[in-house]
Amino acid sequence: MNIHIVQHEDFEAPGAYLEWAVSRNHNVTFSKVYLNQSLPETASNIDLLLIMGGPQSPDTTIEECSHFDAKAEIGLIQNAIKNNKAVVGVCLGAQLIGEAFGGSFEHSPEKEIGVFPIQLTQDGLNDPKVNHFGSELEVGHWHNDMPGLTTESKILASSKGCPRQIISYSNLVYGFQCHMELNSEVVELLIAADEDFLLTNTKHQFVQHPDKIRSFDFSEMNQKLFEFLDKLEAEYRNAAS
């Protein structure tokens, strides 16, 4: 498979997504927009488009962040959808997918940073690509917002702090508000970017101390993500055959 990753910041690294791609011998290309690398003009040569997270929101303007062009990314996502490609969005990426389908992102009821359980909904338990997560799974979080919904989308998982953690927009398009790609390396990058806030927070009930986040074993969560990606790949190959 040809996998293209759009990365908005150095500290919002693909982590376990990249580990999966390398372990399956897939071809991986990047648009590291924080380095002013351009987006592909078309998704025609992409099999899986992966849009990572970032501190931006879908309504962040180019004037506010010169390296982030929300309209261009939404256009690329729409092109991928039109061409029946697989698309996965993480955090900001999930919100951009919602926008591509005509849904409007919203602020999450709670800021979540750390490791907290998500609960699968009935739709999630019925979804063959994520039902192996089980009824509850501890996963990573690092967000303020959540993806918009459409009449066709399905919420597959929620948490106490956020009602929209995993959303299916179609059989090949999924949005993950949560961060199942986190590993020890990515966590250190994220902590370094937010350490002052994490050390002084007293307001947000779903924001953990850096030491608490570091102590979590991310391996089970990563393996669950790998299985999801294997299933998504199989669905894509079946649809393309």
N, C-alpha and C positions, 0 to 999 in steps of 0.2 A: 504494500500500500504506500501511496504517497501522502504523507502527513505534513500539513503546514500549520505552524504554531505562530499566532500573533501574541507577542509579549510586550506589555505596556511599560514595565519597570524591571530593573535588574533583580529587585527583591521579590517580584511576583513570578518566580521561576516555575517551570513546568513540573519539576520534581518527579513524582511517580509516573506521570503521563509520559515523560521522556524515557524513563526507565523501561516502561512497557514497550514503547516503540522500538527501542534499541534491542531489547530482548527478543522481539519478534522479527528482527531484521527488516524493519520498515525503513523507507527513505524519509528523512526528516529535513524540512527546510523551515526557516524562520523569517518573520518580519519583526525584528526588534525595534519597535517604533521609537523607543526612548533613545536609540542610537540613530534615529532618522532614517531607518531602513524602510523602503516603500512596501506597500501592500501589493499582492498580485493583482493584475488587471482583471483576471478572471479566475474562477475556481475550476475551469475545465480540466486541468491537469492535477487536481487535488482529489484525493479519496476521502480524507478526513480533515476537516478544518477545525482547529482547536483554538479558541479565543480565551486567553488567560485573564486574570483579574487585574486590579489596579485601584489606586485611590480616587480615580476619576469616577464620574457618573455619566450616564448616557446624555445628559444635558450639559456636560462640561464643554465649553466652547474652545476653539483654537486659540482665542485671545487669552483664555485662562490657562491653557496647557498647549503649547505650540506643537508638541509631537503627537497629540491625540486628536484624530479626526473621526468623530463618532459617525457622521453621515457616511464617510467612506467605508468604515468597517461594517456598518449596517448594510450598505450596498453589496459588499463582498459576501456577507452572510446570505443575503437574498439571492445572489447569483448561485451560491452553493446549493441552496434549497431548490431553486429552479432546475438545477442540473442533477438533482437527486443524489447529492453528496451527503455523507455523514457529517454532522456538525455537533460539537460539544462546547459549551461555554461554561467558564468557571467564574463565579462572583460577578464582576463587571461584564465578563463575557456572556454569562447567562442573561443579564439584563439587556445586553445588546441584541441577543437572540429574540427576547420578548419584543423589543422594539421592531425588529425586522418582520415579525409576524403581526404587528399592529397593536401590541399591548404596551402599556405605559408602566415604566418602573415606578416603585413607591419606596418610601423610607420604611425600613423594617421597624416593628414595634420596639425592638431592643438592639443595641449594639452588641455583637457577639465576637469575642476574641478569645481563642483557647480551644479546649476540647470539651464538647458537650454531646449528649446523645441526640440522635434524630429518631423519629418514629415513622415507620412506613404507614401510609394510608391504605385503605382497601385497594385503591387503584395501584399503589406501589406493590402490594402483596400479589396483585394479579399481573403485574408487569414481569415478563420472563427475563428481562435484562437486569432487573434490580432486586427481584424477590429473594435472591440468595443473601441479601444484606440481613435478612431476618426482620423481625418486628421492631427491633431497636438496635442501633449501632452507634458507637462513639466515633465521632469524626471531628475534623478540624474546622474552625470558623475564624473569619477575619473580615467583618463586614458591617456596614451601616444600612444598606439598601437591599431590595429584593426585586426579582424579575416581575414584569407585567404578565398578565394572563390573557388568553383568548378564549373564545367559546369552545375551541377544539382542544386546548391544552388540558393536561391532567397534573394535579399536584400528587407526586409520588411519595414525598416525605416532608415532615415538618419538625419543628423543635419547639421547646417552651418559649424561646426568644424570637422565633421567626416562623410564620406559617407556611412559607414557601422555600423549602430547602432543595428539593429535586423536582423538576418539572419536565414532562415529556411534551414536546410540541408536535412531534410526529414519530413514526417508528425509527427514524434515523436522526432525529434532532432532540438533544437533551440539554437542559440547563441545570447546573449544579451551583446553588448559592454557597453550599458548604465546600470545604477544601479537602477532598480526599487524597490530593496529590502531596500533601505535606509529608516531609521527612525531616530528619534532624538538620540537614543542610539548609533546606528552605526555611525552616523555623528560625534558624539563627539569622538569616537575612531579614526576615519579617520583624523579629524582635529588635534587631539593630535599627530598623527604620521607625519603630514605635516605642522604643524602650522608655523614654521619659514618661510618656503617657501610661504605659503599663505599670511602672513603678509607683506612680502617684495616684492612680485611679482609686476613687472612693465612691463614685457615683453609680457606676454601671455594674449590675449584679452578674452579668454574663461576660465579664472581662477578667481573665485570670492573670496571676503573677507570672512573669517569665519562667521562674523555676518550676512552677506547676505545669506549664506547657512543655517544657523541656523533658519532664519526667515521663511523658506518655510514650508508649511503644506504638509506633505508627504502622508496624508491619502488617497486622491483620487488616486494617483499613486499606492499606495499599493493595493487598492481595484481593480484597473484595472489588476494588476499582479495576484491577487487571482483568478479573472475570467479567465485569461489565463490558470492558473494552473488547474482550474476545468475542462476547456475544454480539456487540454492535458491529464488529468487523464481519462476523458470519452473516448477520442480517444484510449488511451492505453488499457483500459478495453475492448473496442469494438474489437480491433485488437486481443486481447488475448483470446476472447471468441470463 
